[in-house]
Amino acid sequence: MTRHSPAIQPPDLSRHIPSLDGLRAFSVLLVLIGHVAATHGAPLWMDKPAITSLGNIGVRFFFLISGFLITTLMLREHARTGRIDLAQFYLRRAYRILPAALTYIGVIWLAFQLGWIDLSLSVPTRAQDQDAPLRHLLHALTFTANYNHDYNWYYNHLWSLSVEEQFYLLWPFVMVLAGLSRSLRVAVAVILLCPLIRLAMHLWADVPEIAFNREFQAIADALAMGCLAAMLHTRLSAMPRIKAFLTHPLAPLAAGALLIGAAYASALVSRPFAFVGGQVLSNLGIVIILQHLVRTPDAWAGRIANLKPVALVGAMSYSLYLWQEPFLYFLVDSWETRFPFNLLLSFIAAWLSYRFIEQPFLRLKERLHGSPARSTAGAP
């Protein structure tokens, strides 16, 4: 049982938080754009670092959303029952994450066994390693793909799901064992320490550049920023100036400018600064956008985020995240990996996964455990 902390209340939002399906749609579309840009048949103007790097920005959005939602759900449970039930938390996460993920991992492994795809090719080195497929499979199954730097494309994207699973493993225990007030301090400490960790990795650790964007200790501040936003949401509502800024119609534009400056301009000035400080500014821009959308769903940005087609893409975002990878493979030139067929096939596969895997298991969760079939928390 967690300690009572009346100063930390769940966000004063409706049960189904507005705009977040739309924000998830925006996030996964950034991932799609970043990946499709380098595929065969895509417009040549897209194959530029400024476009192909959008995928990392999209994933960072997912991390902020996840930290915000998971913390919100646990704060609501604590406010309702006075405790956080870890067993039920992990059971809900298992229903939400594992069926679709394990199906994808299994289908890809079967396709490899049938000789349809190649899991032995390393994307970073372009070298073949016949012992690599089993290593890639084990990283995928143990959710440690974010530490597999010599990755293969088909399981490559599972690095971000691995970060999410590591977050699910750690953060609920922090909230239960430390209590709410101390958990808030932990989140602040992570936000302050992660840039220093990235600096130390840059100065003294012999790691590839990809480690700064994937390893948990280097990217946990994005998740912690979402957690902090949830824990301070109600408190910020009582601060007129901050609330006025977060709800101002120009707030998402200002945050977008900050995000672009942090993500791109800082990289042009200094790659090390982009990793150390630019990521901090990116997180700040994203959390402002998140706060604006959930607080003002009737403003212009919120109305776009809550359009039914946009919300549908957001609802499918987990399956779309999983199944876009084999079709958006830039090293393979075949009809199913050529633009625009690759994009169409990504949506078809995602819809099949959403309709026949995700939704049935969420309904099963509702039937067996009384949980709502429509989950408010999604994976990257």
N, C-alpha and C positions, 0 to 999 in steps of 0.2 A: 504494500500500500504506500502511495506517495504522501508526502507531508502536505498539509493544507497551506495554500498560499493565495489569499484573497486578492493580492495585488495583480496576479496573473490570471486573466480570464480568457475563455475562448473568444475568437473574433466575433463581433456582433454582426453576423451575417446570416442569411437564410440557410436552411439545412443543405439545399443544393446550391452551392456558391455560384453566383452568376458570373458569366464571362470566361470561366476557366476552361470549358470545352473549346471555346474560341481561341483562347491563348495556347492551348495544347495544339490546336490546328495550325496556328501560326508557327509554333515550334517545330512540328514535324514537317511543315512545308519548307522551312529553312533547311532542314536535313535533306529533304528530297532535292531541292535546288542545288545544294552543295554537292550532292552525289551525281545528279544527272548531268551537271555541267561538263564533266570530264568524259562522259560516255560517247560512243560512236554515234554520229548523226546529230548530236546536239549543236546548236548554233555556236560558231567559233568564238563569238564575243563572250560567251559564258565561261569558256575554259581559261579563266584568269584566277589568280590566288584570291582576289577580293570576293569572287563568287564561290569558288570551291571550299573556302574556309567558312562559309555560312553554316555548314553542318555543325561545327563546334559551338557556334552561337546558339543554334537551335537546341542542342543538348544542354547547354547551360541554362536556357529557359526551363527545360524539363526539371533540372536539378532544383532550381528555385521553387517551382511549382510543387515538386514533391516534398521539399522541406516544409513549405507552408501548409500543404494539405495534411500530411501525416501528423504534424504537430497540432493542427486544428482538430483533427479527429481524436487525438489523445486528450487534448484539453477539454473537449466536449464530454468525453467519457469520464474524465476526472470530475468535472463540474456536476455531472449527473449522478455518479455513483460514489465519488470520493476516492476512487482508485483507478489504476490502469491495469487491465487484465492482459498480461503478456501472452498467455497461451491463446486467447481469442485474437489478439492482434496478429500473431504469426499465422494462425489458421486462416484469417481473412486475407492476409497477404499471399498465402499459398494458393488459395482459390483464384486470386486475381492474377498472379504472375506465372505460376508454374505450368498450368496446362498449355497455354499458348507458347511459352518459351520452350518447353520440352518437346512439343510437337515440331516446332521449327528445327531444333537441334537434331531431332531424330530423322526428320525428312532429309535434311542436308547430309547427314551421315549415310543414310540409305542411298541417296543419289551418288555419293562418293563410292560406296561399295559397288554400285552398278556401273561405275565408270563414266557417269554423266558429267561429273565436275571434278576438279583437281583441288584437293586439300593440301597438297605437298608444296605448292608454290608460295614462297614468301613474298608479300607485296613490297616491303621495304628494300629487300636485296635482289628481288627477281630471281632468286636461286631456288632450286628444287631440293627438298629434303624428304626422303621417303619415310623417315621416322617422325616427321612433324605432325601428320594428321591426328595421331592418337594424343599428342600433346595439346593440340588445338581443342580436341574434344574434351579432354580433362579440364582445361581452363574454362570451357563453356559450361560444363556440368557443375563445376565447383564455384562458378561466378568469381573467377579470378582473372578474367580476360584482360582487365585493365593493367595487369602486370606482365602480359605476354607481348613484348615489344616486336618480336619477329613473327608477326601475325599473318594469317591467311584471310582473304577477303570475306569468305562466306560466314565466318564466325567473328569477323573483325568488330562489327557494331555492338557485339555483346559486352564490350568494355564498359559502356555506359550503364547497361543493366547490372553489371558486376558492381559498379560504384553504388548504384541504388540498393542492391542487396546488402552490401557492406554497411550502408547507412541504416537500413532496417535492422540489421543485427546489433548495431551499437546504440543508436539514439534512444529507442524505447527503454533500454536498460539504464541509460543515463537519467532519463526522466523519472524512472521508478526508484532508482537507488539514491540519486542526489536530491530529488524533490524538485518542484517547479522553479523556485527562486534560484537555486544553485544551477539548475539546467540552463537557465537564461545566462548565467555567468559563463557556463561552459561554451554556449553558442558564441558569446562575445569573444571568449578566449580563442576559439577556433578561427574566427574571422580575423583576429589580430595576428595569430601565429602562422597561419598558412602562407601569407606573403613572405614571412621570414624563412619558412621551410623552403619555399621555391627559390629564394635568394641563396640559401645554403646549398641547395641542389645545384644551382648554376655555378657557384664558386668552387665547390669542393667535391661534388658527386659526379662520377663518370657515368652519366646517364644520357640516353638519346633525348632529343628535343620533345619527342612524343610523350615522355614521362611527365612533363609539366602540365599537359592537358588531360592525363588519364589516371595517374596514380592517385589513390584515395587521399593520401596525406597532402597532396599538392592541389587538390580540387575541392576538398571538403568545405571550404569557406563558402562555396556557392550554395550547398545544402544548408549550411548553418545560417546563411543570410535569410533563406526562406523560413527556417525555424524561428529566427529572431523576429521576422515580420509577423508571424502568427502570434507569438507571445506578447508582442507590443501593440498589436493591432487595435485593441480596445483602448489602450492607454493613449495611443496617438490620436484617436478620435476625440479625446478630451483636450487636445492641444489645438486651438483654433488656427494658428498660423500654419502649422504643419498639415492639418487637415485641409485647409484652403489650398495649399500648394498641391497636395496629392489629388484633389478633386478638380483642379483647374483644367479647362479644356485643352490647354497647351502643354500640360504635364507630360503626356506620352511623347509629344514631339521633342520636348527638351530632353527627356530620358533617352529617346532614340538618338539624338545628336550626341549625347554623352556616350552611349553605347558604341556608335560608329567611331567616335574619336578614340575611345579606349581600345576598341578591337582592331582598328585599322591604322589610324594616325600614329598611335604609340608604337605599333610594329614597324612603321616606316622610320621612326626616329631611332628606336632601339629595341631589338628583339628581347634582350633581358628585361628591360623595363616593361615591355608588353606582358611578359609572363609574371613579373613580380607585382607591378602596380596596375597594369592595364586590366588584369583580371578583376581586381578590386573595383575599378570604375565600371567595368562591364556588369558585375553583380549589382552595383548600386543602380545603374540604369534599368536593369531588368526588374528589380524589386519595386522601383517607382512605377513602371508600367503595370506590374501585377496589382499593386495597391490601387492605382487609378481605375483599372478595369473592374475590380471587385467592389469598389466603393461607388462607382458611377456607371452602372450598366446602361443607363438611359442617355448618357452622353454619346457623342458621335463615335468614339472608339468602341465603347461598350455595345452600341447598336450593331456595329459591324461584327464584333466578336460573338454576338448572340443570334446572328442570322442562322436559320435552320441548316442550310447547307454547310456553313462554317462549323457549327456545333456538331454536325454529323461526322465531318472529318476529324474533329477533336475526339469524338467518342471512339472512332476507329484508330486513333493515333498509335496505340500500343501495337496493334496488329500491323499497321502500316510501317511502323518503325522496324518490326521484325522482318517483314517479307519484302521490303524494297531492296534489300541488300543483294540477293542473287541476280536481280534484273538490272541493277544499276552498277554493274561491274565493268569498270573502264578498261580492263586488260583483255576482256573477251569481246570479240566482234562477231555476233550472230544476231539473227533477226529479233530474238527475245531480249537482247541487251542493247538494241539500237533505239535511239529516240525517234518517235514518241511511243513506240510499242512497249518499251521498258517501263515507262510511266503508267501506261494503261494496265499492263500486267501486274504492276505493283499494287494498284488499287483493287484489281479483281482478287488477287491472292489475299489482300488485307480484308476485304469484305467477307470472303469465305472463312477466314480465321475468326473474324469478329462474330459472324453469324452462327457458325457451327462449333466453335470452341469456346471463345470468351463468354458469350451470352448464356449458353447452356450451363457452364460451370458457375456463373454468377447466380443463375436461377437455382441451381443445386445448393449453393451456399445459403440462399434465402430460405429454401425449403427445410434444410437441415438445422440451420442456426438462427433463423429469423433475421438475417441481415438483409438490407435492401439490395435488390438485384442490380441497381444502377450504382456503380461505385463512383465515389467522388475523388478517388485518388488513383492516378495512373502512373505507369512506368514510362521511362524515356522512350 
